[in-house]
């Protein structure tokens, strides 16, 4: 429907209202999506209307009659539509993520009796945008345009592109938000060569940005995201912004600040210097608190506290393997005054420890001084795998009443009795390490009281607190022997990987016992531990060899399995072809061949499954051995927390495999980087270069052994990993050649 608007109740500016009069209307055959108007074909003083329907039909309406209807090509969903009078062209967006240009002459040049594909428009040019387009407008937006030039501004979801009349890109800008609409308005600039139009861009975040030739000159926040924008003069006030929201609300806004409603008082009053000094001191304290670097915890936060029992629950079983459960009680409280909703608690641990339910959702959590909510988490330990880590973590994620997302974390240590039990003292070990401390040793029965009391039948077999033997549930044993006259402890086991967990647990308990016992005036040195024996590199290298051998064996088994599977598919296809034939040819023993191939597939599947189990077993061994080596390196060379963490980041104890990379090649690359940066020889730091070489599985472990030996040698010479980190901050990571 087309209306004409005329002033009423007076003439010109004196009119009190406007009257809408219906001029004419068209009954459209198809649902309309959008439209544009203009002097199509260059006809002066006559504006026509082009309507795009939901199914891609472009219809030209010349006043009271519809003249042309043409189908858009490559159409799936309707897109934005624009018209440029200077080029007499239409611009639209299709489902191929292209901006198409159609000349008006191409609409009218088709024969009237054309049908089907003959009625589709021929494209003058097309430009691939690569993402959805939100809006298309035409104007003089760029600088230094000639009198006959215009810009086709394409607003994509994340990109703002300016096209020339022939479809080439004049300029483009990447946006850091998702756009929704745009509009041009006169810039009003009198500068020579300045753009005649500025661009308004609305976003789905509710903001509106003002651009002058790809330069952001203003930004403002709207009350709601805009679906359409326009700039006009209302009530004699120019430059007002009209927005139409997705909720159907039409708003009239202006960019700026509210003018003062009252004059500023100029009356002088006596200055209060005491109040000024108090305000100055208060502001200085705020500045000091803000620049101190540490952020205080917010008052409205969730607090987590875990209560870990020292003994296991009743022992259970699953799929023939014994389980040793421990139920941890988590106390959850909220310090704020409101009630928060949807608090998610997630627990994690390291295999063979696991949880049957690792996520608990609390519908609501009341604030204030209320009784904490108790949430039980049951951790279980399987008996078919060697444990490497007893630590666990529980993380709470929630949203405050103000909409801010936060999280809280609680770290805990699970009891040692989950993974082992005391046994009579084991003698004649195969592997051992000796740890020296500066404190007289306590009784092992008291130090490991929780483990010993859980199995009272073997408590009397330990030799007066000087020896303690434990057996992991997987079958390995480990023993602690303590010196009578000095703080020396020997940890021994029948397997090298069995030393790690008991050694770490011993040092953790000794630090807990002696770490806070000193007072400032007692004159004693802080608790310290050291390792003075040669590093067990040979035993560790044997673990690396076994792990790499298992990887190679598994890769070969998978390759053979793939070949047999391909052979099985080829035989199966031949059999199907013969069975479908009207006159089938003889089988020629194909049935025997497919049966034999099928049996080979079953055998190879069992071999691959066994190889995967062996790889998991040796991965756990290597992880345990790596943790032990890192601990001994820290004790042997006196590494601080930062050096130890850097060394662990390069020699990772996390042994996991991916189809593309394994532990050996990743560790070789990281140790090469460490030897060229932090542990590089004096004056031989690697230059900041970049290498994009792909990491591949090595044929043997010679290179990684060499790198580990070099790291130990340079640590022995006094070099430390953080020594070259300042230079690394300016250099890129370098991969091994």
C-alpha positions as CSV (number, residue, x, y, z in Angstrom):
1,X,0.0,0.0,0.0
2,X,1.4,3.5,-1.0
3,X,0.2,6.5,1.0
4,X,0.7,10.2,0.5
5,X,1.3,12.4,3.5
6,X,0.1,16.0,3.6
7,X,0.1,18.6,6.5
8,X,-3.2,19.3,8.2
9,X,-4.4,21.9,10.6
10,X,-2.4,24.7,9.0
11,X,0.1,25.2,6.3
12,X,3.8,24.3,6.2
13,X,5.6,24.5,9.5
14,X,2.4,25.8,11.2
15,X,0.6,22.5,10.6
16,X,-0.4,20.7,13.8
17,X,-0.7,17.2,12.3
18,X,-0.3,15.2,9.1
19,X,-2.8,13.3,7.1
20,X,-2.1,10.0,5.4
21,X,-4.1,9.4,2.2
22,X,-4.1,6.1,0.4
23,X,-2.8,6.4,-3.1
24,X,-2.9,2.9,-4.5
25,X,-2.2,-0.7,-3.5
26,X,-1.0,-4.0,-5.0
27,X,-2.1,-7.5,-4.0
28,X,1.2,-9.4,-4.0
29,X,1.0,-13.0,-5.1
30,X,3.8,-14.1,-2.9
31,X,5.0,-13.2,0.7
32,X,7.3,-10.1,0.5
33,X,10.6,-9.9,2.4
34,X,12.0,-6.4,1.6
35,X,11.9,-3.6,-1.0
36,X,13.8,-0.7,-2.4
37,X,12.6,2.4,-4.3
38,X,14.3,4.6,-6.9
39,X,14.2,6.1,-10.4
40,X,14.7,2.7,-12.2
41,X,15.9,3.0,-15.7
42,X,16.9,6.7,-15.3
43,X,13.3,7.9,-15.6
44,X,13.3,11.5,-14.1
45,X,10.7,12.5,-11.4
46,X,9.3,8.9,-11.2
47,X,10.2,6.6,-8.4
48,X,9.4,2.9,-8.8
49,X,9.4,0.1,-6.2
50,X,11.2,-3.3,-6.3
51,X,9.9,-6.0,-4.0
52,X,11.8,-9.2,-3.2
53,X,9.6,-12.1,-2.1
54,X,10.4,-14.9,0.2
55,X,11.0,-17.3,-2.7
56,X,13.4,-15.0,-4.6
57,X,11.1,-13.3,-7.0
58,X,12.0,-9.7,-7.8
59,X,8.9,-7.7,-8.8
60,X,9.0,-4.1,-10.2
61,X,6.0,-1.9,-9.4
62,X,5.5,1.2,-11.5
63,X,2.8,3.2,-9.7
64,X,-0.5,1.3,-10.1
65,X,0.8,-1.6,-12.2
66,X,3.3,-4.4,-11.9
67,X,5.6,-4.5,-14.9
68,X,8.4,-7.0,-14.5
69,X,8.8,-10.2,-12.4
70,X,12.1,-12.0,-12.5
71,X,13.5,-15.0,-10.4
72,X,16.9,-14.5,-8.7
73,X,19.5,-17.1,-9.4
74,X,21.3,-19.3,-6.8
75,X,18.5,-18.5,-4.4
76,X,17.7,-20.3,-1.1
77,X,16.8,-17.7,1.5
78,X,16.1,-13.9,0.9
79,X,18.9,-11.5,1.6
80,X,19.4,-7.7,1.7
81,X,18.5,-5.7,-1.4
82,X,19.9,-2.3,-2.5
83,X,19.7,0.0,-5.6
84,X,22.3,2.4,-7.0
85,X,20.9,5.1,-9.2
86,X,24.3,6.1,-10.6
87,X,24.8,2.6,-12.1
88,X,21.1,1.7,-12.4
89,X,21.8,-1.6,-10.7
90,X,20.4,-3.8,-8.0
91,X,22.6,-5.6,-5.4
92,X,21.6,-8.6,-3.4
93,X,23.0,-11.5,-1.5
94,X,22.5,-15.2,-2.4
95,X,22.9,-18.6,-0.7
96,X,26.4,-19.1,-2.2
97,X,27.6,-16.3,0.2
98,X,28.0,-14.0,-2.8
99,X,27.0,-10.4,-3.5
100,X,25.4,-10.2,-7.0
101,X,24.9,-7.2,-9.2
102,X,21.9,-7.0,-11.6
103,X,21.5,-4.3,-14.2
104,X,17.9,-2.9,-14.5
105,X,18.2,-3.3,-18.2
106,X,18.6,-7.1,-17.8
107,X,15.2,-7.2,-16.0
108,X,13.4,-5.5,-18.9
109,X,15.3,-7.1,-21.7
110,X,13.9,-10.6,-21.2
111,X,11.0,-11.5,-23.5
112,X,7.6,-11.3,-21.9
113,X,6.7,-14.9,-22.7
114,X,9.9,-16.4,-21.1
115,X,9.4,-19.1,-18.5
116,X,11.4,-21.3,-16.2
117,X,15.2,-20.8,-16.3
118,X,14.7,-18.1,-19.0
119,X,13.1,-15.8,-16.4
120,X,16.2,-16.0,-14.2
121,X,18.3,-12.8,-14.0
122,X,21.7,-12.7,-15.6
123,X,24.4,-11.6,-13.1
124,X,26.5,-8.6,-14.1
125,X,29.2,-9.5,-11.5
126,X,29.5,-11.5,-8.3
127,X,31.8,-11.2,-5.3
128,X,32.3,-14.0,-2.8
129,X,32.0,-12.7,0.8
130,X,32.4,-16.0,2.7
131,X,29.9,-15.2,5.5
132,X,26.4,-14.1,5.9
133,X,25.6,-10.4,5.0
134,X,23.5,-8.4,7.3
135,X,22.9,-5.3,5.1
136,X,23.9,-3.6,1.8
137,X,23.8,0.2,1.3
138,X,25.0,2.5,-1.5
139,X,26.6,5.9,-1.0
140,X,29.8,8.0,-1.2
141,X,31.6,6.6,1.9
142,X,35.3,6.5,0.9
143,X,37.6,9.4,0.6
144,X,38.6,11.2,-2.7
145,X,35.8,9.7,-4.8
146,X,35.2,11.3,-8.2
147,X,31.8,12.8,-9.0
148,X,30.6,9.7,-10.9
149,X,31.8,7.1,-8.3
150,X,29.8,5.4,-5.5
151,X,30.6,2.8,-2.9
152,X,28.6,-0.4,-2.4
153,X,29.0,-1.0,1.4
154,X,28.5,-4.7,2.3
155,X,28.0,-5.3,6.1
156,X,28.8,-9.0,6.8
157,X,28.5,-10.6,10.2
158,X,32.2,-10.0,11.1
159,X,33.5,-7.9,8.2
160,X,32.8,-4.4,6.7
161,X,33.6,-4.4,2.9
162,X,33.5,-1.5,0.4
163,X,33.1,-2.5,-3.2
164,X,33.6,-0.4,-6.4
165,X,31.0,-0.2,-9.1
166,X,32.7,-3.1,-11.1
167,X,32.7,-5.4,-8.0
168,X,36.3,-5.1,-7.0
169,X,37.1,-4.6,-3.3
170,X,38.0,-1.0,-2.4
171,X,38.6,-1.6,1.3
172,X,37.6,-3.9,4.1
173,X,37.7,-4.0,7.9
174,X,37.4,-7.0,10.3
175,X,34.8,-6.4,13.1
176,X,35.2,-7.7,16.7
177,X,31.4,-8.0,17.1
178,X,28.4,-9.5,15.3
179,X,26.7,-6.9,13.2
180,X,22.9,-6.6,12.7
181,X,22.2,-3.5,10.4
182,X,23.7,-0.3,9.1
183,X,22.7,3.1,7.6
184,X,24.4,6.0,5.9
185,X,24.0,9.7,6.8
186,X,25.6,12.9,5.6
187,X,28.9,13.7,7.2
188,X,28.5,17.4,6.9
189,X,32.3,17.8,6.4
190,X,33.6,20.7,4.3
191,X,37.1,19.3,4.1
192,X,38.4,18.6,0.6
193,X,38.2,14.9,-0.3
194,X,36.4,14.0,2.8
195,X,33.7,11.3,2.6
196,X,30.2,12.6,2.0
197,X,28.6,9.9,4.2
198,X,29.4,8.4,7.5
199,X,28.2,4.9,8.4
200,X,26.1,3.7,11.4
201,X,26.5,0.1,12.3
202,X,24.4,-1.7,14.9
203,X,25.4,-4.9,16.6
204,X,23.7,-7.8,18.3
205,X,25.2,-6.7,21.6
206,X,23.1,-3.6,21.7
207,X,25.8,-1.1,20.6
208,X,25.9,1.4,17.7
209,X,29.2,2.4,16.1
210,X,29.9,5.4,13.8
211,X,32.5,4.9,11.1
212,X,34.2,7.5,8.8
213,X,36.0,5.7,6.0
214,X,36.7,2.5,8.1
215,X,37.7,4.6,11.1
216,X,35.6,4.2,14.3
217,X,34.9,7.7,15.5
218,X,32.1,7.1,18.0
219,X,30.3,4.3,19.9
220,X,27.3,4.2,22.0
221,X,25.1,1.8,23.9
222,X,21.4,1.2,23.0
223,X,18.8,-0.1,25.3
224,X,18.2,-3.1,23.0
225,X,19.8,-4.4,19.8
226,X,18.6,-2.6,16.7
227,X,17.1,-4.4,13.6
228,X,17.1,-1.2,11.5
229,X,18.7,2.2,11.8
230,X,18.1,5.6,10.2
231,X,19.1,9.3,10.8
232,X,16.7,12.2,10.2
233,X,15.3,15.5,11.3
234,X,12.4,15.5,13.8
235,X,10.7,18.5,15.3
236,X,13.3,20.8,13.7
237,X,16.2,18.9,15.4
238,X,18.6,17.4,12.9
239,X,20.8,14.3,13.4
240,X,18.3,12.3,15.5
241,X,18.7,8.5,15.4
242,X,15.7,6.3,14.8
243,X,16.0,2.6,15.7
244,X,13.6,-0.3,15.3
245,X,14.3,-3.2,17.7
246,X,13.8,-6.9,17.3
247,X,10.9,-6.6,19.8
248,X,9.0,-4.2,17.6
249,X,9.8,-1.0,19.6
250,X,10.5,2.2,17.6
251,X,12.9,4.6,19.4
252,X,14.1,8.1,18.7
253,X,17.6,8.8,20.2
254,X,20.4,11.2,19.9
255,X,24.2,10.7,20.4
256,X,25.5,13.1,23.0
257,X,24.8,14.2,26.6
258,X,21.8,15.8,28.2
259,X,22.0,19.6,28.4
260,X,22.0,21.1,31.9
261,X,18.5,21.9,33.1
262,X,19.6,24.6,35.5
263,X,22.4,27.2,35.6
264,X,25.5,26.5,37.5
265,X,25.7,28.2,40.8
266,X,28.5,30.7,41.1
267,X,28.1,31.4,44.8
268,X,31.4,31.1,46.7
269,X,31.7,29.3,50.0
270,X,34.4,28.8,52.6
271,X,36.7,25.9,51.8
272,X,36.8,23.0,54.2
273,X,40.5,22.0,54.2
274,X,40.0,19.2,56.8
275,X,37.5,17.5,54.5
276,X,39.7,18.0,51.5
277,X,42.7,16.4,53.4
278,X,40.4,13.5,54.4
279,X,39.2,12.9,50.8
280,X,42.8,13.1,49.6
281,X,44.0,10.4,52.0
282,X,41.0,8.3,51.1
283,X,41.7,8.5,47.4
284,X,45.4,7.8,48.0
285,X,44.5,4.6,49.9
286,X,42.2,3.5,47.0
287,X,45.0,4.1,44.5
288,X,47.5,2.1,46.7
289,X,45.0,-0.8,47.0
290,X,44.4,-0.8,43.3
291,X,48.1,-0.7,42.4
292,X,49.2,-3.3,44.9
293,X,48.8,-6.1,42.3
294,X,46.8,-8.6,44.4
295,X,43.1,-8.8,44.0
296,X,41.0,-9.6,47.1
297,X,38.4,-12.2,46.9
298,X,34.9,-10.9,46.5
299,X,32.6,-11.0,49.5
300,X,29.9,-12.9,47.6
301,X,31.8,-16.0,46.7
302,X,31.3,-19.8,47.1
303,X,33.5,-21.5,49.7
304,X,34.5,-25.1,49.3
305,X,35.9,-27.3,52.1
306,X,36.6,-31.0,51.8
307,X,36.5,-33.6,54.6
308,X,38.7,-36.6,53.5
309,X,38.5,-39.7,55.7
310,X,41.7,-41.6,56.5
311,X,40.3,-45.0,55.8
312,X,38.4,-46.6,52.9
313,X,34.8,-47.5,52.8
314,X,33.7,-51.2,52.4
315,X,35.7,-52.8,49.6
316,X,33.6,-53.7,46.5
317,X,34.2,-55.2,43.1
318,X,33.4,-54.4,39.5
319,X,34.0,-56.7,36.5
320,X,36.2,-59.0,38.6
321,X,38.5,-56.2,39.9
322,X,38.4,-55.1,43.5
323,X,37.4,-51.5,44.2
324,X,38.5,-49.4,47.2
325,X,36.0,-46.5,47.6
326,X,36.5,-43.4,49.7
327,X,33.6,-40.9,50.3
328,X,34.7,-37.3,50.5
329,X,32.3,-34.9,52.1
330,X,32.3,-31.5,50.4
331,X,30.9,-28.5,52.4
332,X,29.6,-25.8,50.1
333,X,28.6,-22.4,51.4
334,X,27.8,-19.0,49.8
335,X,29.0,-15.8,51.5
336,X,26.6,-13.4,49.7
337,X,23.2,-12.3,50.9
338,X,21.2,-13.5,47.9
339,X,20.4,-17.0,46.8
340,X,22.2,-18.2,43.7
341,X,21.0,-20.9,41.3
342,X,22.4,-23.7,39.2
343,X,25.7,-24.3,41.0
344,X,27.7,-27.0,39.2
345,X,30.2,-29.1,41.1
346,X,32.7,-31.2,39.1
347,X,35.4,-33.5,40.5
348,X,38.4,-34.9,38.8
349,X,41.3,-37.3,39.6
350,X,44.0,-39.4,37.9
351,X,43.5,-43.0,36.8
352,X,43.2,-45.6,38.2
353,X,41.2,-43.4,40.6
354,X,37.8,-42.5,39.2
355,X,34.3,-41.4,40.2
356,X,31.0,-43.0,39.2
357,X,29.4,-39.5,39.4
358,X,31.8,-36.7,38.8
359,X,29.2,-33.9,38.4
360,X,26.6,-32.7,40.9
361,X,24.2,-29.8,40.1
362,X,22.8,-27.8,43.0
363,X,19.5,-26.2,42.0
364,X,20.0,-23.3,44.5
365,X,22.4,-22.3,47.2
366,X,21.2,-19.9,49.9
367,X,23.6,-17.1,51.1
368,X,24.1,-15.7,54.6
369,X,25.3,-17.5,57.7
370,X,23.5,-20.8,56.9
371,X,24.6,-24.3,57.5
372,X,26.8,-25.4,54.6
373,X,25.4,-27.8,52.1
374,X,27.1,-31.2,52.2
375,X,27.7,-33.0,48.9
376,X,29.3,-36.5,49.0
377,X,31.8,-37.5,46.2
378,X,32.8,-41.2,46.2
379,X,36.2,-41.8,44.7
380,X,37.2,-45.4,43.8
381,X,40.5,-47.1,43.0
382,X,40.8,-50.0,40.6
383,X,43.3,-52.8,41.5
384,X,44.5,-53.5,38.0
385,X,46.7,-50.5,37.5
386,X,49.6,-48.8,39.3
387,X,48.6,-45.4,40.9
388,X,50.7,-42.3,40.1
389,X,48.8,-39.5,41.7
390,X,46.6,-39.2,44.8
391,X,45.6,-35.6,44.3
392,X,42.0,-34.6,43.3
393,X,40.2,-31.4,42.6
394,X,36.6,-30.2,42.9
395,X,35.5,-27.1,41.0
396,X,32.3,-25.1,41.5
397,X,31.0,-23.0,38.7
398,X,28.1,-20.5,39.3
399,X,26.6,-17.2,38.2
400,X,26.0,-14.4,40.7
401,X,22.8,-12.4,41.0
402,X,24.5,-9.7,38.9
403,X,25.1,-12.1,36.0
404,X,28.9,-12.5,36.6
405,X,30.3,-16.0,36.0
406,X,32.6,-17.3,38.7
407,X,34.3,-20.5,39.9
408,X,35.8,-21.9,43.1
409,X,38.3,-24.7,43.4
410,X,39.2,-27.1,46.2
411,X,42.3,-29.3,46.0
412,X,42.6,-32.4,48.2
413,X,44.7,-35.5,48.7
414,X,43.1,-38.9,48.8
415,X,44.2,-41.4,51.5
416,X,47.1,-43.7,50.8
417,X,45.1,-46.7,51.9
418,X,43.0,-46.5,48.7
419,X,45.9,-47.8,46.6
420,X,48.0,-50.0,49.0
421,X,48.1,-52.0,52.2
422,X,50.9,-52.8,54.7
423,X,52.6,-56.2,54.4
424,X,55.4,-57.9,56.3
425,X,58.8,-56.4,55.6
426,X,60.2,-57.3,52.2
427,X,63.9,-57.8,51.8
428,X,66.4,-58.0,48.9
429,X,64.9,-55.3,46.7
430,X,65.9,-54.7,43.1
431,X,65.6,-50.9,42.9
432,X,66.2,-48.3,45.7
433,X,66.8,-44.6,46.3
434,X,68.1,-42.9,49.5
435,X,66.7,-39.6,50.8
436,X,68.6,-37.6,53.4
437,X,67.0,-35.0,55.7
438,X,68.2,-32.6,58.4
439,X,65.8,-34.0,61.1
440,X,65.9,-37.1,63.3
441,X,63.5,-39.6,61.8
442,X,60.1,-40.2,63.4
443,X,58.6,-43.7,63.8
444,X,57.2,-44.9,60.6
445,X,54.3,-46.5,62.4
446,X,53.4,-43.0,63.7
447,X,54.1,-41.3,60.3
448,X,51.9,-43.8,58.4
449,X,49.5,-44.3,61.3
450,X,46.4,-44.2,59.1
451,X,47.7,-46.9,56.8
452,X,48.9,-49.2,59.6
453,X,45.8,-48.9,61.7
454,X,43.6,-49.8,58.7
455,X,45.3,-53.3,58.7
456,X,46.0,-54.0,62.3
457,X,47.0,-57.6,61.6
458,X,50.3,-56.6,60.1
459,X,51.1,-53.7,62.4
460,X,53.1,-55.9,64.8
461,X,55.3,-57.2,62.0
462,X,56.9,-53.8,61.3
463,X,60.4,-53.6,63.0
464,X,59.9,-51.1,65.8
465,X,58.9,-48.3,63.4
466,X,62.2,-48.6,61.4
467,X,60.7,-50.4,58.4
468,X,57.4,-50.3,56.6
469,X,56.4,-52.4,53.5
470,X,53.4,-51.6,51.4
471,X,51.9,-53.5,48.6
472,X,50.0,-51.7,45.9
473,X,46.7,-53.4,44.9
474,X,48.2,-54.1,41.5
475,X,50.8,-56.5,43.1
476,X,53.9,-54.3,43.3
477,X,55.6,-53.8,46.7
478,X,57.5,-50.9,48.1
479,X,59.5,-50.6,51.4
480,X,60.8,-47.7,53.5
481,X,63.9,-48.3,55.7
482,X,64.9,-45.6,58.1
483,X,68.3,-45.0,59.8
484,X,68.5,-45.2,63.6
485,X,71.0,-42.4,64.0
486,X,70.4,-40.0,61.1
487,X,67.5,-38.7,59.0
488,X,68.2,-41.0,56.2
489,X,65.4,-43.0,54.4
490,X,65.8,-45.8,51.9
491,X,62.8,-46.5,49.6
492,X,63.1,-49.8,47.7
493,X,60.8,-51.8,45.5
494,X,60.8,-54.8,43.2
495,X,60.1,-52.5,40.2
496,X,61.4,-49.0,39.4
497,X,58.0,-47.5,38.9
498,X,57.0,-48.7,42.4
499,X,59.4,-46.2,44.1
500,X,57.6,-43.0,43.0
501,X,54.3,-42.8,45.0
502,X,55.8,-44.0,48.3
503,X,58.8,-41.6,48.0
504,X,56.5,-38.6,47.2
505,X,54.1,-39.6,50.1
506,X,57.0,-39.9,52.5
507,X,58.4,-36.4,51.7
508,X,54.9,-34.9,51.8
509,X,54.3,-36.3,55.3
510,X,57.8,-35.2,56.5
511,X,57.2,-31.7,55.3
512,X,53.8,-31.6,57.0
513,X,55.4,-32.9,60.2
514,X,58.5,-30.6,60.3
515,X,57.5,-27.8,58.0
516,X,55.5,-25.8,60.7
517,X,57.3,-27.0,63.8
518,X,60.0,-24.3,63.9
519,X,59.6,-21.1,65.7
520,X,61.6,-18.0,64.8
521,X,63.7,-18.2,67.9
522,X,64.6,-21.8,68.2
523,X,67.7,-21.5,66.0
524,X,67.0,-24.6,63.9
525,X,67.3,-24.6,60.1
526,X,64.2,-25.2,58.1
527,X,63.4,-28.7,57.1
528,X,65.3,-29.8,54.0
529,X,65.8,-33.0,52.0
530,X,68.4,-34.1,49.5
531,X,69.4,-36.9,47.2
532,X,73.1,-37.5,46.8
533,X,73.3,-40.8,44.9
534,X,73.7,-41.1,41.1
535,X,70.6,-40.5,39.1
536,X,68.9,-43.7,37.9
537,X,69.0,-42.7,34.3
538,X,69.7,-46.3,33.0
539,X,66.5,-47.6,34.6
540,X,64.5,-44.7,33.3
541,X,65.9,-45.1,29.7
542,X,64.8,-48.7,29.8
543,X,61.2,-47.5,30.4
544,X,61.4,-45.2,27.5
545,X,62.7,-48.0,25.2
546,X,59.8,-50.3,26.3
547,X,57.2,-47.6,25.8
548,X,58.5,-46.7,22.3
549,X,58.7,-50.5,21.4
550,X,55.0,-50.8,22.4
551,X,54.0,-47.8,20.3
552,X,55.8,-49.3,17.2
553,X,54.3,-52.7,17.8
554,X,50.8,-51.2,18.1
555,X,51.3,-49.2,14.9
556,X,52.4,-52.3,13.0
557,X,49.5,-54.3,14.3
558,X,47.0,-51.5,13.3
559,X,48.6,-51.4,9.8
560,X,48.3,-55.1,9.3
561,X,44.7,-55.0,10.6
562,X,43.9,-52.2,8.0
563,X,45.3,-54.3,5.2
564,X,43.3,-57.4,6.2
565,X,40.2,-55.3,6.5
566,X,40.7,-53.9,3.0
567,X,41.3,-57.5,1.7
568,X,38.0,-58.6,3.4
569,X,36.1,-55.8,1.8
570,X,37.5,-56.6,-1.7
571,X,36.5,-60.3,-1.4
572,X,33.1,-59.3,0.0
573,X,32.5,-57.1,-3.0
574,X,33.4,-59.8,-5.5
575,X,31.1,-62.3,-3.8
576,X,28.2,-59.8,-3.8
577,X,28.8,-59.2,-7.6
578,X,28.6,-62.9,-8.3
579,X,25.6,-63.5,-6.1
580,X,23.7,-60.6,-7.9
581,X,24.5,-62.0,-11.3
582,X,21.7,-63.8,-13.1
583,X,24.1,-66.5,-14.2
584,X,26.6,-66.6,-11.3
585,X,30.1,-67.9,-12.1
586,X,31.7,-70.5,-9.9
587,X,33.0,-69.3,-6.5
588,X,36.6,-70.5,-7.2
589,X,37.3,-70.9,-3.5
590,X,36.3,-67.3,-2.6
591,X,34.2,-68.6,0.3
592,X,37.3,-70.2,1.8
593,X,39.3,-67.0,1.2
594,X,36.8,-64.8,3.0
595,X,36.5,-67.3,5.9
596,X,40.3,-67.3,6.3
597,X,40.5,-63.5,6.1
598,X,37.7,-63.2,8.7
599,X,39.6,-65.5,11.1
600,X,42.7,-63.4,10.6
601,X,40.7,-60.2,11.4
602,X,39.6,-61.7,14.7
603,X,43.2,-62.7,15.6
604,X,44.6,-59.3,14.6
605,X,41.9,-57.6,16.6
606,X,42.9,-59.6,19.7
607,X,46.6,-58.6,19.0
608,X,45.7,-54.9,18.7
609,X,43.7,-55.0,21.9
610,X,46.6,-56.7,23.7
611,X,49.0,-54.2,22.3
612,X,46.8,-51.3,23.5
613,X,46.7,-52.8,27.0
614,X,50.5,-53.2,26.9
615,X,50.9,-49.6,25.8
616,X,48.7,-48.4,28.7
617,X,50.7,-50.4,31.1
618,X,54.0,-49.0,29.9
619,X,52.6,-45.5,29.8
620,X,51.8,-45.7,33.5
621,X,55.3,-47.0,34.2
622,X,56.8,-44.2,32.2
623,X,54.7,-41.6,33.9
624,X,55.7,-42.9,37.3
625,X,59.3,-43.0,36.3
626,X,59.2,-39.5,35.0
627,X,57.7,-38.1,38.2
628,X,60.4,-39.9,40.2
629,X,63.2,-38.5,38.0
630,X,61.8,-35.0,38.3
631,X,61.7,-35.4,42.1
632,X,65.2,-36.7,42.3
633,X,66.5,-33.9,40.0
634,X,64.8,-31.3,42.3
635,X,66.4,-32.8,45.4
636,X,69.8,-33.5,43.9
637,X,70.3,-29.9,42.5
638,X,68.2,-27.9,44.9
639,X,65.8,-26.5,42.4
640,X,63.3,-24.0,43.6
641,X,59.6,-24.0,42.7
642,X,59.9,-22.0,39.5
643,X,62.8,-24.1,38.2
644,X,61.1,-27.3,39.1
645,X,57.8,-26.2,37.4
646,X,59.7,-25.2,34.2
647,X,61.6,-28.5,34.1
648,X,58.3,-30.4,34.5
649,X,56.7,-28.4,31.7
650,X,59.5,-29.5,29.3
651,X,59.9,-33.1,30.7
652,X,56.2,-33.8,31.1
653,X,55.0,-36.7,33.3
654,X,51.7,-36.8,31.4
655,X,52.2,-39.7,29.0
656,X,49.3,-39.7,26.5
657,X,49.1,-40.7,22.9
658,X,47.3,-39.2,20.0
659,X,47.0,-40.5,16.4
660,X,49.5,-37.8,15.2
661,X,51.9,-37.4,18.1
662,X,53.3,-39.3,21.0
663,X,55.2,-38.6,24.2
664,X,58.7,-39.2,22.8
665,X,58.5,-36.7,19.9
666,X,56.8,-34.0,22.0
667,X,59.3,-34.4,24.8
668,X,62.2,-34.3,22.3
669,X,60.9,-31.0,20.9
670,X,60.4,-29.4,24.3
671,X,63.8,-30.5,25.6
672,X,65.5,-29.2,22.5
673,X,63.8,-25.8,23.2
674,X,65.0,-25.9,26.8
675,X,68.6,-26.7,25.8
676,X,68.6,-23.8,23.3
677,X,67.1,-21.3,25.7
678,X,67.0,-21.7,29.5
679,X,69.8,-24.3,29.7
680,X,71.8,-23.0,26.7
681,X,75.5,-22.5,27.1
682,X,76.8,-19.0,27.8
683,X,76.6,-16.9,24.7
684,X,75.0,-19.6,22.6
685,X,71.3,-18.8,23.0
686,X,69.4,-19.8,19.9
687,X,68.2,-16.8,17.7
688,X,64.5,-16.2,17.5
689,X,63.6,-18.5,14.6
690,X,60.5,-20.4,13.7
691,X,60.4,-24.0,12.4
692,X,57.2,-25.7,11.2
693,X,58.6,-29.2,11.0
694,X,56.1,-31.9,11.6
695,X,56.8,-34.2,14.6
696,X,57.0,-37.9,13.7
697,X,57.5,-41.0,15.8
698,X,61.2,-41.8,16.1
699,X,62.6,-45.1,15.2
700,X,64.6,-45.3,18.5
701,X,65.0,-43.3,21.7
702,X,68.6,-42.3,21.1
703,X,67.8,-38.6,20.7
704,X,65.6,-38.2,23.7
705,X,68.1,-40.0,25.9
706,X,70.8,-37.7,24.7
707,X,68.7,-34.6,25.5
708,X,67.8,-35.9,29.0
709,X,71.5,-36.6,29.7
710,X,72.4,-33.1,28.5
711,X,69.8,-31.5,30.8
712,X,71.1,-33.4,33.8
713,X,74.7,-32.5,32.9
714,X,73.9,-28.8,32.7
715,X,71.9,-28.8,35.9
716,X,74.9,-30.4,37.5
717,X,77.1,-27.5,36.2
718,X,74.9,-25.0,37.9
719,X,72.6,-23.8,35.1
720,X,68.9,-23.4,35.8
721,X,65.9,-23.5,33.5
722,X,64.7,-20.0,34.3
723,X,68.2,-18.5,33.5
724,X,67.2,-17.9,29.9
725,X,63.5,-17.2,30.2
726,X,64.0,-13.5,29.8
727,X,65.4,-14.1,26.3
728,X,62.7,-16.6,25.5
729,X,60.1,-13.9,26.0
730,X,61.5,-12.3,22.9
731,X,62.1,-15.5,20.9
732,X,59.6,-17.9,19.3
733,X,59.5,-21.6,20.2
734,X,61.9,-23.6,18.0
735,X,61.2,-27.2,16.9
736,X,64.0,-29.8,16.6
737,X,65.6,-30.4,13.3
